Amino acid sequence: MSTPITITSVRPSDVDQLLSLSRKTFYDAFEHLNNPADFEAYTSVAFTREKLLAELENPDSQFYFAVIDNEPVGYVKLNYRNTQTEFKDTDAIEVERIYVLASQQGKKIGNQLLDFAIDKAIKEDMKYIWLGVWEHNHNAQRFYARNDFVECGSHHFWVGNDQQTDILMKKELR
């Protein structure tokens, strides 16, 4: 059974709330799976107020909160055009981040955020929607496969000094 959420745009004035939610969800999901020094080196750069504010102010990136009882419990980040980490296709949207608080998992909030992103891509007449998922995050890979995403490549990224691999997955829309 899914818990109904409200999906709202994240504004630059919400940066502190987004920063707190971003750090909490990312730490809960991945801190225990990474070398502490590498993880801290990555998060100290990736999750700063200045970096998130710049992303929020970029017209080619959009953030949306999943809200329950006036509290954000998750979020999604969508990238268009040159903000995409790979293809930079004007006919595609990248789901760069989709995170839900650990305490709220199992309520289908991630499904609702993904459905929102897919519906948005369809309404904007995109050819496909795509994302990268860590090669060791098998639960997420299964989740995306259940939602008709198929593997279409991979790319490397660095967590501190640790080179990691994302599996790229996409869903054709037309």
N, C-alpha and C positions, 0 to 999 in steps of 0.2 A: 504494500500500500504506500502511495506516495503522499508526502506532506506538502500541501499547497504552499507555494512561495510567491512572492512578488518579485519581479525583476526590475531593477531601477538603474538608470545610468549613473555612473560614478563621475562626479564633477571634481575639478581641481581642488575645490574647498574640502573635499572628502579625503584628501591625500593621507592624513594621519590615520584615519580609520582603515583605509586600504593598506597602508604600510603595516599596521598591526595585524590585520587579517592575513596578509600575504606572508609575513614572517611566521606567524603561528601555524598556518596550514603547511607551509613548506618545511618547517622544522619538524612538525609532527610526522610528515610523510617520509622525509629522507634523512634526517640527521643521524638516526641510528644505523643507517646503511652506508655511511661514508666515513672516511678518516676525519677525525675532528678538526685537524689543522686545515685540511683542504676544504672542508665544509665551511669553516669560518672565513677562510680567504674568499670563497665564492660569495657567501651571503653578505659579507661586509661591503661588497661592491654592488651586488645585484639588488639588494633590498635597502636602499637608502631613500630618504625623503626626496632628495634632489632628483634621483633617477626616476622614481615613480611620478613625480610632478612633471618632469619632461615628457614621459610617456603619456600622461593624462592630457597634456597640452598639445600633443601631436594629433592633428586632425585625421591621420591615417591609422590611429589606434583607438579602440573603444573598450572601455571597461564597464561591466555591469555587475551589480551586487545581486545575490539571491538573499531575500529578506524574509524573515519570519518574526512576527511580533515586533516590528520596527527595529530589528537587529540584523545586521548582515551576518549570514552564516556560511557564505561562499561567494565566489566570484568567477567571472570568465573574462579573458582578454582576447579581443579579436584584432587582427592585423590586416590591413589592406595595402595594396601596391608595394612601395619600397620599404615599408616597415616589416614585411614578411621576412622571416629568418632564412627562407630558401627561395622558393620559386619566383616571388615578386611579380606574380601574374595579376593583371588588372581584372581578370575574370574569376578570381578566387579569393577566398577568405581563409586566413590561418587562425586556428584556435591555438594561441600561444600558451595560455594558462587556463586551467579549469580546476579549481580547488574548493573543497568543502571542509568545514571544521570536522575533526574526528568525532566530536560529540554528536554531530548531525548526520553522520554517514549511515547508510541503510534506509534512508527516507526518500530515496530517488531524487534528491536535489541535483546531483550531477546530471542525471538524465534530463531533468527539466532545463538546466543550463545548456546542455548540448542540443536539445530540441529547439531552444530559443535561437542558438547560433545557426543551426541548420535552416530554420524557418526564415531567419534574417537573410541568409545567403540566397535562399530561393526567391524571396521577395525582391532582392536586389539583382536577380537574374544572373547569378554567378554560375559558372560551369561546374565548379567543385569547391568543396571545403576540405581543408587538410590540417594536419597537426603532427607533432613529433612526440613520441612517448619513449621514455627510458627503456632500454633493452631488458632491464631486470624487473620492470614493473608489469608483470604478467597479468595481474588483475585488470589494470587499465587497458592493456592490449586486448584482453577478452571483451571488456566493456565496449571498446570502440568497434571491434569486429561484430559484436551483436547489433551494433548500430550501422552496419553496412560499410564500415571503413575497411579498406584493403591496403596492405603494405605496398609502398611504391618507391622505397629507397631507404637511405639512412644518412645521418650526418653525425659528425663528432662535435663534442663541446667539452669544455674544461670546467671541472669543479676543483678549484685550486690547481694542484699539479697533477690531478688525476684526469686523464683523457677518458671520456665516457661516450657512449653511442646512443643516439635516439633513432628509433625506427620511425620512418615517415609513413603516415597512413592518410589516405584520402577517400572521400566519398563523392562519386560523380552525381551531379544534380540534373544535368541535361545532356 
